[in-house]
Amino acid sequence: MEKVSTITAPRTPITVAYGDGIGPEIMEATLNIIQAAGASLAIETIEVGEKVYQRGVDTGMESSAWDALRRTQVFLKAPITTPQGGGYKSLNVTTRKALGLYANVRPSVSYHPFVHTQHPAMDVVIIRENEEDLYAGIEHRQTDQVYQCLKLITRPGSEKVIRFAFEYARTNHRKKVTCFVKDNIMKLTDGLFHKVFDEIAAEYPDLENETWIVDIGAAKLADTPERFDVIVLPNLYGDVLSDVAAQIAGSVGLAGSANIGEQCAMFEAIHGSAPRIAGQNRANPSGLLLAAVMMLVHLGQFEVATRVHNAWLKTIEDGVHTYDIFNAGSSRQQVGTSEFAAAVIHRLGEVPQVLKPVSYGTTQPLSLWHKNGRHQKADKRLVGVDVFLDWDQGSPNDLGGLLSSVVMGPLQLRVITNRGIKVWPDGLPETFCTDHWRCRFLGREGEIVQPSQVVELLQRVLEQGFDPIKTENLYLFDGVPGFSAVHG
């Protein structure tokens, strides 16, 4: 084993949470390894997760723990258990959003031939937007039959994560950044993400760039992941596909994750707390350990990160495996959690002979997004309103007939949709309808509508005995519609 220098370095403060289930075991193994490798850390431990939830804290974290995170700005977190039942908020989502951790970085690497995979050349990094999209968590029940979840995509949110992806690719000597979206359907939300991607890609001529529709992109990722390098994508797609990528690379249990913000960062394994094997010394600490390696790089402790990662690769290469990746073809010794940690510590200072060694060198800071005043606000003009109704008393033609007489100034009923498809005028009788109707009122072409006219229109709808559940104003931005066209 390599002798670690005894020169005293300033210790970097970090916050550590041991979590639930297998969390305490894999955290102990991880800390033993990185400290044996010479990590210079001042550790402050907090309690999060199941026991905190059960004390009545719906976020799973006490206020004193939030204070610790804001003080150290670096969080190494083991998996937690969220109790079943309603009323409990996701600690991961809350932490990412509260601390502004906008970029989720998840490498997925093949360790062929020592860990089974169908994709021996796979080396993909997925960078997922972490704060918005459907994970804004804004949901409503609007009628007896219909529920909604709002998908929020913002220009600043898109700019931050996409620029991070290009900077990450450049800093880590990657060659290509790929964007996954579904803007053939969601032309405004995913369309904005795609537009911002193209704008930022133009600033990085040294890097290839491409955009895929997410469904065929996901199919290609599962089939030929070696064609991808760095992938950047909105929150929900990233959550799903980063797990897929980790599994086809070899195992979700080997994947670490970094959550990066402008001030704070959180590092964790991507797997759960696995309570069924808790306390049995069986769990694989590799995901959390590789997250800790990412943390050490983030902290500038490059030599320690290199030492730990290479020792881990040598352990995998030597066939010392936990049960989850053990196989007769390439494994030599099945070990438990603590024995695996001891094996990695024993190999500190060694490098793999078959797998590619790593070397983390001093790097320049990433040129990340920052708010500026360059963006010129668009000319915004109100031209109509979508009024959503809870109504189940007849056909689309009945509804259209009743609402056609409701007029306010230039606003007139132009179209009715149900679940997004046009049903009036000239709808098809085969179209299935629920009790949730979007009634679009527009002014004459080019005519500006006053907000007071929208309010008065809504009053007239109420006077007709209807139940409006939501309204969405329709605007032009620099003459371009800021609302989706109607299908059908």
Secondary structure, DSSP 4 states (H G I P E B T S, - for coil): -PPPP----PPEEEEEE--STTHHHHHHHHHHHHHHTT--EEEEEE-BSHHHHHTT-TTSB-HHHHHHHHHH-EEEE----PPSSTTPPPHHHHHHHHTT--EEEEEEE--TTTS--S-TT-EEEEEEE-S-BGGG--EEE-SSS-EEE--B--HHHHHHHHHHHHHHHHHTT--EEEEEE-TTT-TTHHHHHHHHHHHHHTT-TTSEEEEEEHHHHHHHHHH-GGG-SEEEE-HHHHHHHHHHHHHHHT-GGG-EEEEE-SS-EEEEESS---GGGTTTT----HHHHHHHHHHHHHTT-HHHHHHHHHHHHHHHHTTEE-GGG--TTT--EE--HHHHHHHHHHTTT---SSSPP------PPP------S-PPPPPEEEEEEEEEEE--SS-HHHHHHHHTT--BTTBEEEEEEETTEEEETT--TT----SEEEEEEE-STTPPPPHHHHHHHHHHHHHTT--EEEEEEEEEETTEESSPPPB-
